Amino acid sequence: MDVWEQRKLKKYFKERSERSGKGEMLSVTINDGVVKASSLKRKDNSSSDKSNYKLVRKGDIAYNSMRMWQGASGTSPYSGIVSPAYTIITPINNIVVDFFAYQFKMKSSLYKFQKYSQGLTSDTWNLKFPLLREIKMIAPNKNEQIKIVCLLKKLDSTIASNQRHPFLLKIRPRPPP
């Protein structure tokens, strides 16, 4: 298979519906994807009874159902638990999860997520898995997915490295003639 195929997301992912009250609390952010909740500088609003929290395994994609259209998703580098308000998807085919995680952040994908979300206003838009699974995405074969992800991770690393050195990003004025 050398061509890029457009398929519904249900061909690539299924919803993980396992529940657990045990495990490290994770959170899904727009900028950083899945992070340890303890790393965030915000008040812990989680329920004291976490028995209904959703289980996330390393390599799953977790997303905020009410903020997917803004890019609140990411591949989890951890196993843990998240609020029942989040949706967890896990790959069912031979795919590179990070390829889809990058694709989920693209403007064209965010537009699709907004279009498929239900609710009257942006404050109530919600994209649960039964709707997400019907969205079509395009993907190449696994080897191409790997190459694309490697390139994008290198770019991310280069950008992050340059951001640590702000003097490299400043435009220096030319000396007067």
CNS distance restraints for C-alpha pairs under 8 A (distance, minus, plus):
assign (resid   1 and name CA) (resid 140 and name CA) 7.89 0.50 0.50
assign (resid   1 and name CA) (resid 141 and name CA) 6.20 0.50 0.50
assign (resid   2 and name CA) (resid 140 and name CA) 6.92 0.50 0.50
assign (resid   2 and name CA) (resid 141 and name CA) 6.47 0.50 0.50
assign (resid   3 and name CA) (resid 140 and name CA) 6.17 0.50 0.50
assign (resid   3 and name CA) (resid 141 and name CA) 7.54 0.50 0.50
assign (resid   4 and name CA) (resid 138 and name CA) 6.20 0.50 0.50
assign (resid   4 and name CA) (resid 139 and name CA) 5.13 0.50 0.50
assign (resid   4 and name CA) (resid 140 and name CA) 4.15 0.50 0.50
assign (resid   4 and name CA) (resid 141 and name CA) 7.08 0.50 0.50
assign (resid   5 and name CA) (resid 138 and name CA) 5.34 0.50 0.50
assign (resid   5 and name CA) (resid 139 and name CA) 5.45 0.50 0.50
assign (resid   5 and name CA) (resid 140 and name CA) 6.27 0.50 0.50
assign (resid   6 and name CA) (resid 136 and name CA) 6.07 0.50 0.50
assign (resid   6 and name CA) (resid 137 and name CA) 5.33 0.50 0.50
assign (resid   6 and name CA) (resid 138 and name CA) 4.10 0.50 0.50
assign (resid   6 and name CA) (resid 139 and name CA) 6.48 0.50 0.50
assign (resid   7 and name CA) (resid  11 and name CA) 6.67 0.50 0.50
assign (resid   7 and name CA) (resid 136 and name CA) 5.04 0.50 0.50
assign (resid   7 and name CA) (resid 137 and name CA) 5.66 0.50 0.50
assign (resid   7 and name CA) (resid 138 and name CA) 6.39 0.50 0.50
assign (resid   8 and name CA) (resid  12 and name CA) 7.68 0.50 0.50
assign (resid   8 and name CA) (resid 133 and name CA) 6.21 0.50 0.50
assign (resid   8 and name CA) (resid 134 and name CA) 5.27 0.50 0.50
assign (resid   8 and name CA) (resid 135 and name CA) 5.24 0.50 0.50
assign (resid   8 and name CA) (resid 136 and name CA) 4.08 0.50 0.50
assign (resid   8 and name CA) (resid 137 and name CA) 6.22 0.50 0.50
assign (resid   9 and name CA) (resid  13 and name CA) 6.03 0.50 0.50
assign (resid   9 and name CA) (resid 132 and name CA) 6.97 0.50 0.50
assign (resid   9 and name CA) (resid 133 and name CA) 4.66 0.50 0.50
assign (resid   9 and name CA) (resid 134 and name CA) 6.18 0.50 0.50
assign (resid   9 and name CA) (resid 135 and name CA) 5.87 0.50 0.50
assign (resid   9 and name CA) (resid 136 and name CA) 6.00 0.50 0.50
assign (resid   9 and name CA) (resid 137 and name CA) 6.57 0.50 0.50
assign (resid  10 and name CA) (resid  14 and name CA) 6.32 0.50 0.50
assign (resid  10 and name CA) (resid 133 and name CA) 4.51 0.50 0.50
assign (resid  10 and name CA) (resid 134 and name CA) 6.60 0.50 0.50
assign (resid  11 and name CA) (resid  92 and name CA) 7.42 0.50 0.50
assign (resid  11 and name CA) (resid  93 and name CA) 7.33 0.50 0.50
assign (resid  12 and name CA) (resid  91 and name CA) 5.67 0.50 0.50
assign (resid  12 and name CA) (resid  92 and name CA) 5.54 0.50 0.50
assign (resid  12 and name CA) (resid  93 and name CA) 5.52 0.50 0.50
assign (resid  12 and name CA) (resid  95 and name CA) 7.25 0.50 0.50
assign (resid  13 and name CA) (resid  89 and name CA) 5.93 0.50 0.50
assign (resid  13 and name CA) (resid  90 and name CA) 5.36 0.50 0.50
assign (resid  13 and name CA) (resid  91 and name CA) 4.40 0.50 0.50
assign (resid  13 and name CA) (resid  92 and name CA) 5.21 0.50 0.50
assign (resid  13 and name CA) (resid  93 and name CA) 7.42 0.50 0.50
assign (resid  13 and name CA) (resid 133 and name CA) 7.61 0.50 0.50
assign (resid  14 and name CA) (resid  89 and name CA) 5.52 0.50 0.50
assign (resid  14 and name CA) (resid  90 and name CA) 5.57 0.50 0.50
assign (resid  14 and name CA) (resid  91 and name CA) 6.45 0.50 0.50
assign (resid  14 and name CA) (resid  92 and name CA) 6.41 0.50 0.50
assign (resid  15 and name CA) (resid  87 and name CA) 7.39 0.50 0.50
assign (resid  15 and name CA) (resid  88 and name CA) 5.80 0.50 0.50
assign (resid  15 and name CA) (resid  89 and name CA) 4.43 0.50 0.50
assign (resid  15 and name CA) (resid  90 and name CA) 6.24 0.50 0.50
assign (resid  15 and name CA) (resid 129 and name CA) 6.73 0.50 0.50
assign (resid  16 and name CA) (resid  55 and name CA) 7.67 0.50 0.50
assign (resid  16 and name CA) (resid  56 and name CA) 7.90 0.50 0.50
assign (resid  16 and name CA) (resid  87 and name CA) 7.88 0.50 0.50
assign (resid  16 and name CA) (resid  88 and name CA) 5.37 0.50 0.50
assign (resid  16 and name CA) (resid  89 and name CA) 5.51 0.50 0.50
assign (resid  16 and name CA) (resid  90 and name CA) 6.30 0.50 0.50
assign (resid  17 and name CA) (resid  54 and name CA) 6.72 0.50 0.50
assign (resid  17 and name CA) (resid  55 and name CA) 7.50 0.50 0.50
assign (resid  17 and name CA) (resid  88 and name CA) 7.36 0.50 0.50
assign (resid  18 and name CA) (resid  54 and name CA) 5.97 0.50 0.50
assign (resid  18 and name CA) (resid  55 and name CA) 5.55 0.50 0.50
assign (resid  19 and name CA) (resid  51 and name CA) 6.88 0.50 0.50
assign (resid  19 and name CA) (resid  52 and name CA) 5.58 0.50 0.50
assign (resid  19 and name CA) (resid  53 and name CA) 5.45 0.50 0.50
assign (resid  19 and name CA) (resid  54 and name CA) 4.53 0.50 0.50
assign (resid  19 and name CA) (resid  55 and name CA) 5.35 0.50 0.50
assign (resid  20 and name CA) (resid  50 and name CA) 7.14 0.50 0.50
assign (resid  20 and name CA) (resid  51 and name CA) 5.29 0.50 0.50
assign (resid  20 and name CA) (resid  52 and name CA) 6.22 0.50 0.50
assign (resid  20 and name CA) (resid  53 and name CA) 5.59 0.50 0.50
assign (resid  20 and name CA) (resid  54 and name CA) 6.10 0.50 0.50
assign (resid  20 and name CA) (resid  55 and name CA) 5.82 0.50 0.50
assign (resid  20 and name CA) (resid  81 and name CA) 6.98 0.50 0.50
assign (resid  21 and name CA) (resid  49 and name CA) 7.32 0.50 0.50
assign (resid  21 and name CA) (resid  50 and name CA) 4.41 0.50 0.50
assign (resid  21 and name CA) (resid  51 and name CA) 3.88 0.50 0.50
assign (resid  21 and name CA) (resid  52 and name CA) 6.51 0.50 0.50
assign (resid  21 and name CA) (resid  53 and name CA) 5.95 0.50 0.50
assign (resid  21 and name CA) (resid  81 and name CA) 7.40 0.50 0.50
assign (resid  22 and name CA) (resid  50 and name CA) 7.57 0.50 0.50
assign (resid  22 and name CA) (resid  51 and name CA) 7.63 0.50 0.50
assign (resid  22 and name CA) (resid  80 and name CA) 7.67 0.50 0.50
assign (resid  22 and name CA) (resid  81 and name CA) 7.21 0.50 0.50
assign (resid  23 and name CA) (resid  79 and name CA) 7.49 0.50 0.50
assign (resid  23 and name CA) (resid  80 and name CA) 4.63 0.50 0.50
assign (resid  23 and name CA) (resid  81 and name CA) 5.67 0.50 0.50
assign (resid  24 and name CA) (resid  36 and name CA) 7.38 0.50 0.50
assign (resid  24 and name CA) (resid  79 and name CA) 7.49 0.50 0.50
assign (resid  24 and name CA) (resid  80 and name CA) 4.66 0.50 0.50
assign (resid  24 and name CA) (resid  81 and name CA) 6.00 0.50 0.50
assign (resid  25 and name CA) (resid  36 and name CA) 6.27 0.50 0.50
assign (resid  25 and name CA) (resid  37 and name CA) 5.52 0.50 0.50
assign (resid  25 and name CA) (resid  38 and name CA) 7.49 0.50 0.50
assign (resid  25 and name CA) (resid  80 and name CA) 5.92 0.50 0.50
assign (resid  25 and name CA) (resid  81 and name CA) 5.14 0.50 0.50
assign (resid  25 and name CA) (resid  82 and name CA) 5.91 0.50 0.50
assign (resid  26 and name CA) (resid  34 and name CA) 6.67 0.50 0.50
assign (resid  26 and name CA) (resid  35 and name CA) 5.66 0.50 0.50
assign (resid  26 and name CA) (resid  36 and name CA) 4.48 0.50 0.50
assign (resid  26 and name CA) (resid  37 and name CA) 4.72 0.50 0.50
assign (resid  26 and name CA) (resid  38 and name CA) 7.92 0.50 0.50
assign (resid  26 and name CA) (resid  80 and name CA) 6.23 0.50 0.50
assign (resid  26 and name CA) (resid  81 and name CA) 5.85 0.50 0.50
assign (resid  26 and name CA) (resid  82 and name CA) 5.34 0.50 0.50
assign (resid  27 and name CA) (resid  34 and name CA) 5.65 0.50 0.50
assign (resid  27 and name CA) (resid  35 and name CA) 5.45 0.50 0.50
assign (resid  27 and name CA) (resid  36 and name CA) 6.12 0.50 0.50
assign (resid  27 and name CA) (resid  37 and name CA) 5.17 0.50 0.50
assign (resid  27 and name CA) (resid  82 and name CA) 6.27 0.50 0.50
assign (resid  27 and name CA) (resid  83 and name CA) 7.92 0.50 0.50
assign (resid  28 and name CA) (resid  32 and name CA) 7.71 0.50 0.50
assign (resid  28 and name CA) (resid  33 and name CA) 5.28 0.50 0.50
assign (resid  28 and name CA) (resid  34 and name CA) 4.48 0.50 0.50
assign (resid  28 and name CA) (resid  35 and name CA) 6.35 0.50 0.50
assign (resid  28 and name CA) (resid  62 and name CA) 6.87 0.50 0.50
assign (resid  28 and name CA) (resid  63 and name CA) 6.34 0.50 0.50
assign (resid  28 and name CA) (resid  64 and name CA) 6.50 0.50 0.50
assign (resid  28 and name CA) (resid  72 and name CA) 6.17 0.50 0.50
assign (resid  28 and name CA) (resid  73 and name CA) 6.08 0.50 0.50
assign (resid  28 and name CA) (resid  74 and name CA) 7.14 0.50 0.50
assign (resid  29 and name CA) (resid  33 and name CA) 4.82 0.50 0.50
assign (resid  29 and name CA) (resid  34 and name CA) 6.27 0.50 0.50
assign (resid  29 and name CA) (resid  35 and name CA) 7.39 0.50 0.50
assign (resid  29 and name CA) (resid  72 and name CA) 5.24 0.50 0.50
assign (resid  29 and name CA) (resid  73 and name CA) 6.71 0.50 0.50
assign (resid  30 and name CA) (resid  70 and name CA) 6.96 0.50 0.50
assign (resid  30 and name CA) (resid  71 and name CA) 5.30 0.50 0.50
assign (resid  30 and name CA) (resid  72 and name CA) 3.99 0.50 0.50
assign (resid  30 and name CA) (resid  73 and name CA) 6.47 0.50 0.50
assign (resid  31 and name CA) (resid  71 and name CA) 7.88 0.50 0.50
assign (resid  31 and name CA) (resid  72 and name CA) 7.47 0.50 0.50
assign (resid  32 and name CA) (resid  74 and name CA) 7.59 0.50 0.50
assign (resid  33 and name CA) (resid  72 and name CA) 6.53 0.50 0.50
assign (resid  33 and name CA) (resid  73 and name CA) 5.22 0.50 0.50
assign (resid  33 and name CA) (resid  74 and name CA) 4.12 0.50 0.50
assign (resid  33 and name CA) (resid  75 and name CA) 6.84 0.50 0.50
assign (resid  33 and name CA) (resid  76 and name CA) 7.56 0.50 0.50
assign (resid  34 and name CA) (resid  62 and name CA) 7.00 0.50 0.50
assign (resid  34 and name CA) (resid  73 and name CA) 7.02 0.50 0.50
assign (resid  34 and name CA) (resid  74 and name CA) 5.47 0.50 0.50
assign (resid  34 and name CA) (resid  75 and name CA) 6.52 0.50 0.50
assign (resid  34 and name CA) (resid  76 and name CA) 5.25 0.50 0.50
assign (resid  34 and name CA) (resid  77 and name CA) 7.28 0.50 0.50
assign (resid  35 and name CA) (resid  39 and name CA) 7.14 0.50 0.50
assign (resid  35 and name CA) (resid  76 and name CA) 7.61 0.50 0.50
assign (resid  36 and name CA) (resid  40 and name CA) 7.44 0.50 0.50
assign (resid  46 and name CA) (resid  50 and name CA) 7.83 0.50 0.50
assign (resid  46 and name CA) (resid  83 and name CA) 7.38 0.50 0.50
assign (resid  52 and name CA) (resid  84 and name CA) 6.61 0.50 0.50
assign (resid  53 and name CA) (resid  81 and name CA) 6.03 0.50 0.50
assign (resid  53 and name CA) (resid  82 and name CA) 5.68 0.50 0.50
assign (resid  53 and name CA) (resid  83 and name CA) 5.24 0.50 0.50
assign (resid  53 and name CA) (resid  84 and name CA) 5.02 0.50 0.50
assign (resid  54 and name CA) (resid  81 and name CA) 5.36 0.50 0.50
assign (resid  54 and name CA) (resid  82 and name CA) 5.29 0.50 0.50
assign (resid  54 and name CA) (resid  83 and name CA) 6.31 0.50 0.50
assign (resid  54 and name CA) (resid  84 and name CA) 5.60 0.50 0.50
assign (resid  54 and name CA) (resid  86 and name CA) 7.72 0.50 0.50
assign (resid  54 and name CA) (resid  88 and name CA) 7.68 0.50 0.50
assign (resid  55 and name CA) (resid  79 and name CA) 7.62 0.50 0.50
assign (resid  55 and name CA) (resid  80 and name CA) 6.00 0.50 0.50
assign (resid  55 and name CA) (resid  81 and name CA) 4.62 0.50 0.50
assign (resid  55 and name CA) (resid  82 and name CA) 6.65 0.50 0.50
assign (resid  55 and name CA) (resid  88 and name CA) 8.00 0.50 0.50
assign (resid  56 and name CA) (resid  60 and name CA) 6.46 0.50 0.50
assign (resid  56 and name CA) (resid  62 and name CA) 7.41 0.50 0.50
assign (resid  56 and name CA) (resid  76 and name CA) 7.47 0.50 0.50
assign (resid  56 and name CA) (resid  78 and name CA) 7.66 0.50 0.50
assign (resid  56 and name CA) (resid  79 and name CA) 5.35 0.50 0.50
assign (resid  56 and name CA) (resid  80 and name CA) 5.26 0.50 0.50
assign (resid  56 and name CA) (resid  81 and name CA) 5.53 0.50 0.50
assign (resid  56 and name CA) (resid  82 and name CA) 7.06 0.50 0.50
assign (resid  56 and name CA) (resid  88 and name CA) 6.71 0.50 0.50
assign (resid  57 and name CA) (resid  76 and name CA) 7.07 0.50 0.50
assign (resid  57 and name CA) (resid  78 and name CA) 6.44 0.50 0.50
assign (resid  57 and name CA) (resid  79 and name CA) 4.19 0.50 0.50
assign (resid  57 and name CA) (resid  80 and name CA) 6.55 0.50 0.50
assign (resid  58 and name CA) (resid  75 and name CA) 7.75 0.50 0.50
assign (resid  58 and name CA) (resid  76 and name CA) 5.23 0.50 0.50
assign (resid  58 and name CA) (resid  77 and name CA) 5.11 0.50 0.50
assign (resid  58 and name CA) (resid  78 and name CA) 4.65 0.50 0.50
assign (resid  58 and name CA) (resid  79 and name CA) 4.87 0.50 0.50
assign (resid  59 and name CA) (resid  75 and name CA) 5.72 0.50 0.50
assign (resid  59 and name CA) (resid  76 and name CA) 5.32 0.50 0.50
assign (resid  59 and name CA) (resid  77 and name CA) 6.27 0.50 0.50
assign (resid  59 and name CA) (resid  78 and name CA) 7.70 0.50 0.50
assign (resid  59 and name CA) (resid  90 and name CA) 7.51 0.50 0.50
assign (resid  59 and name CA) (resid  97 and name CA) 7.01 0.50 0.50
assign (resid  60 and name CA) (resid  75 and name CA) 5.63 0.50 0.50
assign (resid  60 and name CA) (resid  76 and name CA) 5.59 0.50 0.50
assign (resid  60 and name CA) (resid  88 and name CA) 6.68 0.50 0.50
assign (resid  60 and name CA) (resid  89 and name CA) 5.84 0.50 0.50
assign (resid  60 and name CA) (resid  90 and name CA) 4.84 0.50 0.50
assign (resid  60 and name CA) (resid  91 and name CA) 7.28 0.50 0.50
assign (resid  60 and name CA) (resid  97 and name CA) 7.64 0.50 0.50
assign (resid  61 and name CA) (resid  73 and name CA) 6.85 0.50 0.50
assign (resid  61 and name CA) (resid  74 and name CA) 5.38 0.50 0.50
assign (resid  61 and name CA) (resid  75 and name CA) 4.35 0.50 0.50
assign (resid  61 and name CA) (resid  76 and name CA) 5.96 0.50 0.50
assign (resid  61 and name CA) (resid  88 and name CA) 5.85 0.50 0.50
assign (resid  61 and name CA) (resid  89 and name CA) 5.29 0.50 0.50
assign (resid  61 and name CA) (resid  90 and name CA) 6.39 0.50 0.50
assign (resid  61 and name CA) (resid  97 and name CA) 7.59 0.50 0.50
assign (resid  61 and name CA) (resid 101 and name CA) 7.18 0.50 0.50
assign (resid  62 and name CA) (resid  73 and name CA) 5.64 0.50 0.50
assign (resid  62 and name CA) (resid  74 and name CA) 5.82 0.50 0.50
assign (resid  62 and name CA) (resid  75 and name CA) 6.53 0.50 0.50
assign (resid  62 and name CA) (resid  76 and name CA) 6.80 0.50 0.50
assign (resid  62 and name CA) (resid  86 and name CA) 6.78 0.50 0.50
assign (resid  62 and name CA) (resid  87 and name CA) 5.76 0.50 0.50
assign (resid  62 and name CA) (resid  88 and name CA) 4.49 0.50 0.50
assign (resid  62 and name CA) (resid  89 and name CA) 6.36 0.50 0.50
assign (resid  63 and name CA) (resid  67 and name CA) 7.79 0.50 0.50
assign (resid  63 and name CA) (resid  68 and name CA) 6.25 0.50 0.50
assign (resid  63 and name CA) (resid  72 and name CA) 5.76 0.50 0.50
assign (resid  63 and name CA) (resid  73 and name CA) 4.11 0.50 0.50
assign (resid  63 and name CA) (resid  74 and name CA) 6.66 0.50 0.50
assign (resid  63 and name CA) (resid  86 and name CA) 5.65 0.50 0.50
assign (resid  63 and name CA) (resid  87 and name CA) 5.37 0.50 0.50
assign (resid  63 and name CA) (resid  88 and name CA) 6.50 0.50 0.50
assign (resid  64 and name CA) (resid  68 and name CA) 5.62 0.50 0.50
assign (resid  64 and name CA) (resid  72 and name CA) 5.62 0.50 0.50
assign (resid  64 and name CA) (resid  73 and name CA) 6.43 0.50 0.50
assign (resid  64 and name CA) (resid  85 and name CA) 6.93 0.50 0.50
assign (resid  64 and name CA) (resid  86 and name CA) 4.72 0.50 0.50
assign (resid  64 and name CA) (resid  87 and name CA) 6.41 0.50 0.50
assign (resid  65 and name CA) (resid  85 and name CA) 6.78 0.50 0.50
assign (resid  65 and name CA) (resid  86 and name CA) 5.66 0.50 0.50
assign (resid  65 and name CA) (resid  87 and name CA) 6.17 0.50 0.50
assign (resid  65 and name CA) (resid 126 and name CA) 5.29 0.50 0.50
assign (resid  65 and name CA) (resid 127 and name CA) 4.97 0.50 0.50
assign (resid  65 and name CA) (resid 128 and name CA) 5.86 0.50 0.50
assign (resid  66 and name CA) (resid 123 and name CA) 7.86 0.50 0.50
assign (resid  66 and name CA) (resid 124 and name CA) 6.87 0.50 0.50
assign (resid  66 and name CA) (resid 125 and name CA) 5.70 0.50 0.50
assign (resid  66 and name CA) (resid 126 and name CA) 4.45 0.50 0.50
assign (resid  66 and name CA) (resid 127 and name CA) 6.43 0.50 0.50
assign (resid  67 and name CA) (resid  71 and name CA) 6.63 0.50 0.50
assign (resid  67 and name CA) (resid  72 and name CA) 5.44 0.50 0.50
assign (resid  67 and name CA) (resid 125 and name CA) 7.79 0.50 0.50
assign (resid  67 and name CA) (resid 126 and name CA) 7.41 0.50 0.50
assign (resid  68 and name CA) (resid  72 and name CA) 5.01 0.50 0.50
assign (resid  68 and name CA) (resid  73 and name CA) 6.46 0.50 0.50
assign (resid  68 and name CA) (resid 110 and name CA) 7.27 0.50 0.50
assign (resid  68 and name CA) (resid 113 and name CA) 6.51 0.50 0.50
assign (resid  68 and name CA) (resid 114 and name CA) 7.75 0.50 0.50
assign (resid  68 and name CA) (resid 126 and name CA) 7.91 0.50 0.50
assign (resid  68 and name CA) (resid 127 and name CA) 6.88 0.50 0.50
assign (resid  69 and name CA) (resid 110 and name CA) 4.78 0.50 0.50
assign (resid  69 and name CA) (resid 111 and name CA) 6.74 0.50 0.50
assign (resid  69 and name CA) (resid 112 and name CA) 7.78 0.50 0.50
assign (resid  69 and name CA) (resid 113 and name CA) 4.92 0.50 0.50
assign (resid  69 and name CA) (resid 114 and name CA) 4.79 0.50 0.50
assign (resid  69 and name CA) (resid 117 and name CA) 7.77 0.50 0.50
assign (resid  70 and name CA) (resid 110 and name CA) 6.38 0.50 0.50
assign (resid  71 and name CA) (resid 104 and name CA) 6.99 0.50 0.50
assign (resid  71 and name CA) (resid 105 and name CA) 5.40 0.50 0.50
assign (resid  71 and name CA) (resid 110 and name CA) 6.53 0.50 0.50
assign (resid  73 and name CA) (resid 101 and name CA) 7.43 0.50 0.50
assign (resid  73 and name CA) (resid 104 and name CA) 7.60 0.50 0.50
assign (resid  73 and name CA) (resid 105 and name CA) 7.93 0.50 0.50
assign (resid  74 and name CA) (resid 101 and name CA) 5.72 0.50 0.50
assign (resid  75 and name CA) (resid  97 and name CA) 7.12 0.50 0.50
assign (resid  75 and name CA) (resid  98 and name CA) 6.45 0.50 0.50
assign (resid  75 and name CA) (resid 101 and name CA) 6.18 0.50 0.50
assign (resid  82 and name CA) (resid  86 and name CA) 6.74 0.50 0.50
assign (resid  87 and name CA) (resid 128 and name CA) 6.93 0.50 0.50
assign (resid  87 and name CA) (resid 129 and name CA) 7.03 0.50 0.50
assign (resid  91 and name CA) (resid  95 and name CA) 7.03 0.50 0.50
assign (resid  91 and name CA) (resid  97 and name CA) 6.91 0.50 0.50
assign (resid  94 and name CA) (resid 142 and name CA) 7.09 0.50 0.50
assign (resid  95 and name CA) (resid 142 and name CA) 5.76 0.50 0.50
assign (resid  95 and name CA) (resid 145 and name CA) 7.71 0.50 0.50
assign (resid  96 and name CA) (resid 100 and name CA) 7.19 0.50 0.50
assign (resid  96 and name CA) (resid 142 and name CA) 6.53 0.50 0.50
assign (resid  96 and name CA) (resid 145 and name CA) 6.20 0.50 0.50
assign (resid  96 and name CA) (resid 146 and name CA) 6.61 0.50 0.50
assign (resid  97 and name CA) (resid 101 and name CA) 6.28 0.50 0.50
assign (resid  98 and name CA) (resid 102 and name CA) 6.09 0.50 0.50
assign (resid  98 and name CA) (resid 149 and name CA) 6.61 0.50 0.50
assign (resid  99 and name CA) (resid 103 and name CA) 6.27 0.50 0.50
assign (resid  99 and name CA) (resid 145 and name CA) 5.85 0.50 0.50
assign (resid  99 and name CA) (resid 146 and name CA) 7.49 0.50 0.50
assign (resid  99 and name CA) (resid 148 and name CA) 7.24 0.50 0.50
assign (resid  99 and name CA) (resid 149 and name CA) 5.68 0.50 0.50
assign (resid 100 and name CA) (resid 104 and name CA) 5.94 0.50 0.50
assign (resid 101 and name CA) (resid 105 and name CA) 6.82 0.50 0.50
assign (resid 102 and name CA) (resid 106 and name CA) 6.98 0.50 0.50
assign (resid 102 and name CA) (resid 149 and name CA) 7.97 0.50 0.50
assign (resid 103 and name CA) (resid 109 and name CA) 6.81 0.50 0.50
assign (resid 104 and name CA) (resid 109 and name CA) 5.57 0.50 0.50
assign (resid 104 and name CA) (resid 110 and name CA) 6.84 0.50 0.50
assign (resid 105 and name CA) (resid 109 and name CA) 6.64 0.50 0.50
assign (resid 105 and name CA) (resid 110 and name CA) 6.56 0.50 0.50
assign (resid 106 and name CA) (resid 110 and name CA) 6.25 0.50 0.50
assign (resid 107 and name CA) (resid 111 and name CA) 6.15 0.50 0.50
assign (resid 108 and name CA) (resid 112 and name CA) 6.43 0.50 0.50
assign (resid 109 and name CA) (resid 113 and name CA) 6.16 0.50 0.50
assign (resid 110 and name CA) (resid 114 and name CA) 6.13 0.50 0.50
assign (resid 111 and name CA) (resid 115 and name CA) 6.15 0.50 0.50
assign (resid 112 and name CA) (resid 116 and name CA) 6.17 0.50 0.50
assign (resid 112 and name CA) (resid 135 and name CA) 7.44 0.50 0.50
assign (resid 113 and name CA) (resid 117 and name CA) 6.04 0.50 0.50
assign (resid 113 and name CA) (resid 127 and name CA) 7.08 0.50 0.50
assign (resid 113 and name CA) (resid 132 and name CA) 7.44 0.50 0.50
assign (resid 114 and name CA) (resid 125 and name CA) 7.66 0.50 0.50
assign (resid 116 and name CA) (resid 127 and name CA) 6.77 0.50 0.50
assign (resid 116 and name CA) (resid 131 and name CA) 6.52 0.50 0.50
assign (resid 116 and name CA) (resid 132 and name CA) 7.29 0.50 0.50
assign (resid 116 and name CA) (resid 135 and name CA) 7.84 0.50 0.50
assign (resid 117 and name CA) (resid 125 and name CA) 5.35 0.50 0.50
assign (resid 117 and name CA) (resid 126 and name CA) 4.96 0.50 0.50
assign (resid 117 and name CA) (resid 127 and name CA) 4.57 0.50 0.50
assign (resid 117 and name CA) (resid 128 and name CA) 7.87 0.50 0.50
assign (resid 117 and name CA) (resid 131 and name CA) 7.60 0.50 0.50
assign (resid 118 and name CA) (resid 124 and name CA) 7.64 0.50 0.50
assign (resid 118 and name CA) (resid 125 and name CA) 5.08 0.50 0.50
assign (resid 118 and name CA) (resid 126 and name CA) 5.17 0.50 0.50
assign (resid 118 and name CA) (resid 127 and name CA) 6.46 0.50 0.50
assign (resid 119 and name CA) (resid 124 and name CA) 5.09 0.50 0.50
assign (resid 119 and name CA) (resid 125 and name CA) 4.39 0.50 0.50
assign (resid 119 and name CA) (resid 126 and name CA) 6.36 0.50 0.50
assign (resid 120 and name CA) (resid 124 and name CA) 6.42 0.50 0.50
assign (resid 120 and name CA) (resid 125 and name CA) 6.85 0.50 0.50
assign (resid 121 and name CA) (resid 125 and name CA) 6.18 0.50 0.50
assign (resid 127 and name CA) (resid 131 and name CA) 6.38 0.50 0.50
assign (resid 127 and name CA) (resid 132 and name CA) 6.40 0.50 0.50
assign (resid 128 and name CA) (resid 132 and name CA) 6.28 0.50 0.50
assign (resid 129 and name CA) (resid 133 and name CA) 5.72 0.50 0.50
assign (resid 130 and name CA) (resid 134 and name CA) 7.10 0.50 0.50
assign (resid 131 and name CA) (resid 135 and name CA) 7.15 0.50 0.50
assign (resid 139 and name CA) (resid 145 and name CA) 7.47 0.50 0.50
assign (resid 140 and name CA) (resid 144 and name CA) 5.90 0.50 0.50
assign (resid 140 and name CA) (resid 145 and name CA) 6.23 0.50 0.50
assign (resid 141 and name CA) (resid 145 and name CA) 6.31 0.50 0.50
assign (resid 142 and name CA) (resid 146 and name CA) 6.23 0.50 0.50
assign (resid 143 and name CA) (resid 147 and name CA) 6.42 0.50 0.50
assign (resid 144 and name CA) (resid 148 and name CA) 6.16 0.50 0.50
assign (resid 145 and name CA) (resid 149 and name CA) 6.13 0.50 0.50
assign (resid 146 and name CA) (resid 150 and name CA) 6.15 0.50 0.50
assign (resid 147 and name CA) (resid 151 and name CA) 6.27 0.50 0.50
assign (resid 148 and name CA) (resid 152 and name CA) 6.17 0.50 0.50
assign (resid 149 and name CA) (resid 153 and name CA) 6.02 0.50 0.50
assign (resid 150 and name CA) (resid 154 and name CA) 6.24 0.50 0.50
assign (resid 151 and name CA) (resid 155 and name CA) 6.30 0.50 0.50
assign (resid 152 and name CA) (resid 156 and name CA) 6.13 0.50 0.50
assign (resid 153 and name CA) (resid 157 and name CA) 6.09 0.50 0.50
assign (resid 154 and name CA) (resid 158 and name CA) 6.14 0.50 0.50
assign (resid 155 and name CA) (resid 159 and name CA) 6.12 0.50 0.50
assign (resid 156 and name CA) (resid 160 and name CA) 6.07 0.50 0.50
assign (resid 157 and name CA) (resid 161 and name CA) 6.02 0.50 0.50
assign (resid 158 and name CA) (resid 162 and name CA) 6.21 0.50 0.50
assign (resid 159 and name CA) (resid 163 and name CA) 6.19 0.50 0.50
assign (resid 160 and name CA) (resid 164 and name CA) 6.51 0.50 0.50
assign (resid 161 and name CA) (resid 165 and name CA) 6.97 0.50 0.50
assign (resid 162 and name CA) (resid 166 and name CA) 6.80 0.50 0.50
assign (resid 162 and name CA) (resid 168 and name CA) 6.74 0.50 0.50
assign (resid 162 and name CA) (resid 169 and name CA) 7.29 0.50 0.50
assign (resid 163 and name CA) (resid 169 and name CA) 7.69 0.50 0.50
assign (resid 165 and name CA) (resid 169 and name CA) 7.46 0.50 0.50
assign (resid 166 and name CA) (resid 170 and name CA) 6.61 0.50 0.50
